[in-house]
Amino acid sequence: MGYVSTSRLGDYMPFHLDISDGEPFEIRILENDLEILAIVPIGHDSSIDVQYNAIVTLIRLEPFDGDYKAELMFDIVEAAPEGSTYFYDGLDTEKFLLGGDREVVLEVICSATENIVAQRQPDAIVMSSFQTNLPDKALVKYMGVSNAIRGAGYEGGEGNTFQGQHIWMFVKR
């Protein structure tokens, strides 16, 4: 399962995508009363003993008017023996996720999003971009995640921007 992509991080290093388009994949769920976390192993680089995971988190926010609100966040985590590195920016993941790999990983993130949102079913969800002043190309992943949230029974989408940060809001239908 999977295939090898190549990238440049200083020296030539192979990234192996461990998931395939259209194939089943594992979603590991960790949860408590405040949050639910979906972890999907997406690939590895055995030359440097690194595992890559897609992470989607839904965190309960303080109640307002009695409603259950949550914030949704997603990223890629590089887990190495010496520690973890979190990637929130597509420019950083371009170093190891290329072309078709990026599309497959976005599909995984969207599936994990729909899964945890459907499990928790908050009354409202907010999501914001980590980086500010994103170009349209970078907003594509947020459109995909927004569609996954709507697929789990919500309506809404991008709202205001604040100091260059994009903000999306959704309410349960």
N, C-alpha and C positions, 0 to 999 in steps of 0.2 A: 504494500500500500504506500502511496506517496511517490514523489519524484524529487530529483535533485535540481535545485536552482543554484546559481552561482552569484556571488556578490563581491564587493571590494570593501574591506575594513582594514585598510593598511595593506596587508598581504591578501593574496587570493585565498578565500575561505569558503567552503561549501556549506550551504544551508539546505537541509533536507526537510521538505514539507511532508509531515506525517499524515495528512488528511488529503482526501481527493474530492473533487467536485462531484456532488451527487451521491457520495458514499456516506454511510452512517459514521458518526463520530461520537466520542465519549464527552459528556458534560458532567463534571464533578460539581456537586452542589454542597456548599457550606452555608449554614444559616444559624441565626439566633433571633431573638425578639426584635433586634434593631436593624439587621441587614441580612440580605441573601446574596451570596457570591457564586457565580457560575465560572468555573475554570475549565477551559478546553485546551488540552495539549495540542499544539499545532505543528511543532517541528523541533528540530534539534541541529546542532553542529557538533558532531562527535570529535572533530579535530581539536576543539577547545572545551569539551565537556559542558555544553550549554544546552538547556531545554528552553523552548519558547512556548508560552501559554497566552491565549486570549482570555481576558478577565472582564466580566460584566458584573457590576455591583449595583444593587438597589438598596439605598439606605433610607430608613425611616426618618422623617423630619419631625420636629415638634408639632403637635396637633394645633390646628388653627380652626376655630369654629367647629371643633369636634371631628373634623375630617382627617383621614389618614393620608398624609402626603409623603412622597418619597423622591429622592434624587437618584437619577440613573447616571452611572459613569462607566466608561469602558477604556481599556488600554491593552497593550501587549507587554508581557513581563518576560525578561530574559533571566532565567534562574541558573546561576553558576555556583560552584563550590564556595567562592569567595563572597557571594552575596547576590542580590537581585537588582536589576535595572528596569525601571518602568519607562515605557515609551508612550507618550501621549500625542506625539506629533508624527504625522506621516512622513515628514522629511527624515526623521531619525530611523523609521522602519524601512525606508528605501535602501538602507545599507544591506539589508538581508532579505526583504520581501520584494520581489520583482513581479511585474506584469500580472499574469494569471494567478500567482500566489496571493496577491493583494485582494483580488476578487473573491477567491475561495475563503480567505480569512474573514473578509467582511460578511460573507454569507453565514459563517460560523458565529460571528458576533451578533448578527441579526437573529439567528435561531436561538442563541442563548438568551438574548434580550426578551424575545417573545415568551420563552419558557419561564423565566423568573418573574416577569410581569404578570403572566397568567396565574402563577402560583400565589403571588402576594396580593394582587388586585388592589393596589392603593386607590383612593378616590381621585388623586391627582399626582402627576409626575412632572418633575422639572429636570431638564438636562441643559448643560451649558458647555460651550467649547472651552477647552483648557487654554488654548492659544488665542490671542487676540488678532483681529484684522485678517482673518483667513481668506484666501482667494476662493473663488467659486469651486475650483477643482477640489479643494480640501473639504468643502461642505458636502460633497457627495456622500461620504460615509455617514454623516449625520442625517441625510435624507433617507438612507437605507435603514438606519436605526429607528428613525421616526416612523417609517412604514411598518417596522416590526412592532412598535408600540401600538400603532393603530390596529394592526392585525390581532393584537391581544385584547381588543375591545375598547379602545380609546379614540377620542377625537381631539384634534388640535394640531399644533405644529410650531413652526418658528414664530416667536413673538418679537420682542424688542431686542436691541443690542444695547449693551452698557459698556462704555469705554472700550469699544471694539470687540467685546466678548458677545458671542451669539447665544441666545437663550431660547429654548423650546419649552412649551407647556402643553400638557395633555390632561384631559379629564375623562373618567370612566363614563361610557355611554349608558 
